[in-house]
């Protein structure tokens, strides 16, 4: 018997975070047909920013990966709410990662691996995704990472 995503989360000791309302005039996630696009999510934990700073300065690679993982969990919470459950996910189209970093920092992809690895761990083969890891000068609230996600849902039935 195949394990559910909720079962995998439980095995890892992870609880999806409570939804945070968007800080502007947009929604956390939107469904169009069988596709759900999740707005960029930052590393909030219990409604508070997990950490602030730049990769290559105040934030280590490992801390950046932790932030990417937390931002992904926030994205999955948004997806779960719109989809009516993560087990409806048929697959992922794209994971976009933004990394606030110094100009000398070049390991943006390694930071976003924190999100990609967790996605694969939770969804097995359905977790395969195209990806972008983009370095930026700053992100909202001073966070080091932002994650956006696009998923395809199975038909109800």
C-alpha positions as CSV (number, residue, x, y, z in Angstrom):
1,X,0.0,0.0,0.0
2,X,1.3,3.4,-1.0
3,X,1.9,5.9,1.8
4,X,0.0,9.2,1.7
5,X,1.7,12.6,1.7
6,X,0.2,13.2,5.2
7,X,1.8,9.9,6.3
8,X,5.2,10.9,5.0
9,X,4.9,14.3,6.7
10,X,4.0,12.5,10.0
11,X,7.0,10.1,9.6
12,X,9.3,13.1,9.2
13,X,7.7,14.8,12.3
14,X,6.4,17.7,10.1
15,X,3.1,19.4,10.4
16,X,2.0,21.8,7.6
17,X,2.0,25.4,8.9
18,X,-1.2,27.3,9.3
19,X,-2.0,29.5,6.3
20,X,-0.7,33.1,6.5
21,X,-2.8,35.7,4.7
22,X,-1.1,37.3,1.7
23,X,0.5,40.6,2.6
24,X,-1.0,42.3,-0.5
25,X,-3.8,42.3,-3.0
26,X,-3.3,38.7,-4.2
27,X,-4.2,35.1,-3.1
28,X,-1.9,32.5,-1.6
29,X,-2.7,30.0,-4.4
30,X,-5.1,29.8,-7.3
31,X,-6.5,26.9,-9.3
32,X,-7.1,27.1,-13.0
33,X,-8.4,23.9,-14.4
34,X,-6.2,21.1,-12.9
35,X,-3.3,23.5,-12.4
36,X,-2.6,25.3,-9.1
37,X,0.0,28.1,-8.9
38,X,1.2,29.0,-5.4
39,X,2.3,32.6,-4.8
40,X,5.8,33.1,-3.5
41,X,6.1,31.9,0.0
42,X,8.8,33.1,2.5
43,X,10.2,31.2,5.5
44,X,7.6,32.0,8.1
45,X,7.2,29.7,11.1
46,X,4.4,30.3,13.5
47,X,3.6,33.5,11.7
48,X,7.1,34.9,12.2
49,X,10.0,35.3,9.9
50,X,12.4,32.4,10.5
51,X,15.6,34.5,9.8
52,X,16.7,37.6,7.8
53,X,19.9,38.3,5.9
54,X,21.8,37.5,2.8
55,X,23.4,34.3,1.7
56,X,27.2,34.9,1.6
57,X,27.0,37.3,4.5
58,X,24.7,36.6,7.6
59,X,23.1,33.4,6.3
60,X,25.0,30.1,5.8
61,X,24.2,27.6,3.0
62,X,22.7,25.3,5.6
63,X,20.5,28.1,7.0
64,X,19.5,29.0,3.5
65,X,18.4,25.4,2.8
66,X,16.4,25.4,6.1
67,X,14.7,28.6,4.9
68,X,14.0,27.0,1.5
69,X,12.5,24.0,3.2
70,X,10.3,26.1,5.5
71,X,9.1,28.3,2.5
72,X,8.2,25.0,0.7
73,X,6.1,23.9,3.6
74,X,4.3,27.2,3.5
75,X,3.7,26.6,-0.2
76,X,2.4,23.1,0.4
77,X,0.0,24.4,3.0
78,X,-1.4,26.8,0.4
79,X,-1.6,24.0,-2.2
80,X,-3.3,21.7,0.3
81,X,-6.0,24.3,1.0
82,X,-6.8,24.9,-2.6
83,X,-6.5,21.3,-3.8
84,X,-8.5,19.8,-0.9
85,X,-5.6,17.6,0.0
86,X,-2.0,16.9,-1.1
87,X,-2.8,13.4,-2.3
88,X,-4.7,15.0,-5.2
89,X,-1.3,16.2,-6.6
90,X,-0.5,14.4,-9.8
91,X,2.8,16.2,-10.2
92,X,4.7,19.4,-10.2
93,X,5.4,21.7,-13.2
94,X,7.9,24.1,-11.6
95,X,9.5,25.1,-8.4
96,X,10.9,28.7,-8.5
97,X,13.4,29.7,-5.9
98,X,14.7,33.2,-5.2
99,X,17.8,33.6,-3.0
100,X,18.8,37.0,-1.5
101,X,22.6,36.9,-1.7
102,X,25.7,38.9,-1.9
103,X,27.1,39.5,-5.4
104,X,29.9,37.0,-4.7
105,X,27.5,34.1,-3.7
106,X,27.0,31.6,-6.5
107,X,25.4,28.6,-4.8
108,X,21.8,29.6,-5.4
109,X,20.9,26.1,-6.6
110,X,22.3,24.4,-3.5
111,X,20.1,26.7,-1.4
112,X,16.9,25.7,-3.3
113,X,17.9,22.1,-3.0
114,X,16.5,22.3,0.5
115,X,13.1,22.7,-1.0
116,X,13.6,20.3,-4.0
117,X,14.9,17.4,-1.8
118,X,11.9,17.7,0.6
119,X,9.4,17.8,-2.4
120,X,10.9,14.6,-3.7
121,X,10.9,13.0,-0.3
122,X,7.2,13.7,0.2
123,X,5.9,13.0,-3.3
124,X,8.4,10.3,-4.6
125,X,8.3,10.4,-8.5
126,X,5.4,12.9,-8.5
127,X,7.8,15.3,-6.8
128,X,9.9,15.7,-10.0
129,X,9.9,19.3,-11.2
130,X,11.5,21.8,-13.4
131,X,13.2,24.5,-11.4
132,X,14.7,28.0,-11.4
133,X,17.1,29.2,-8.7
134,X,17.6,32.9,-9.0
135,X,19.8,35.3,-7.0
136,X,18.4,38.6,-6.0
137,X,19.5,41.6,-4.0
138,X,16.7,41.5,-1.5
139,X,13.4,39.8,-0.7
140,X,10.3,40.9,1.2
141,X,10.7,41.2,5.0
142,X,14.5,40.8,4.6
143,X,14.2,37.0,4.2
144,X,16.9,35.0,2.4
145,X,14.6,32.7,0.4
146,X,11.3,32.8,-1.4
147,X,9.7,29.7,-3.1
148,X,6.9,29.6,-5.6
149,X,5.3,26.4,-6.9
150,X,3.1,25.1,-9.7
151,X,1.3,21.7,-9.4
152,X,-1.1,19.7,-11.5
153,X,-4.0,17.9,-9.7
154,X,-5.6,14.6,-10.5
155,X,-9.2,14.8,-11.6
156,X,-11.8,14.3,-8.9
157,X,-13.7,11.1,-9.3
